[in-house]
Amino acid sequence: MYYAAKLLEGLGMATVAGGFAIAFPELMNLRVLGIGLLLFTCGWIMDLYILKS
């Protein structure tokens, strides 16, 4: 479960970084930002509430 949480967090950060890098001169797509934040938040919640309890 620990690795799943860290994988989701890393995947979320990679999604946001990739979206930023692809659309660099312009603003990044809000859908990509939302997906990245959702993935990161799911991993963070798993880490915070399931693994630390």
C-alpha positions in Angstrom: 0.0 0.0 0.0 2.9 2.3 0.7 4.3 1.9 -2.8 0.8 2.5 -4.3 0.5 5.8 -2.4 4.0 6.9 -3.5 3.3 5.9 -7.1 0.2 7.9 -7.2 2.0 11.0 -5.7 4.8 10.6 -8.2 2.5 10.1 -11.1 0.6 13.2 -10.2 3.7 15.3 -9.9 5.0 13.9 -13.2 1.7 14.7 -14.9 1.8 18.3 -13.8 5.5 18.7 -14.7 4.9 17.1 -18.1 1.9 19.3 -18.8 3.9 22.3 -17.9 6.9 21.3 -20.1 4.7 20.5 -23.1 2.9 23.9 -23.1 5.8 25.9 -21.8 5.4 29.3 -23.4 1.7 29.2 -22.8 -0.3 28.2 -19.8 -0.8 24.5 -19.3 -4.1 22.8 -19.9 -6.4 22.9 -16.8 -7.6 19.4 -17.4 -4.0 18.1 -17.2 -3.5 20.1 -14.0 -6.7 18.8 -12.5 -5.8 15.2 -13.3 -2.3 15.6 -11.8 -3.7 17.2 -8.7 -6.3 14.5 -8.3 -3.7 11.7 -8.6 -1.4 13.5 -6.1 -4.2 14.1 -3.7 -5.3 10.5 -3.8 -1.8 9.3 -3.0 -1.4 11.9 -0.3 -4.7 10.9 1.4 -3.7 7.2 1.2 -0.4 8.1 2.8 -1.9 10.4 5.5 -5.0 8.5 6.6 -4.5 4.8 5.7 -0.8 4.3 6.3 -0.3 6.5 9.3 -3.2 5.2 11.3 
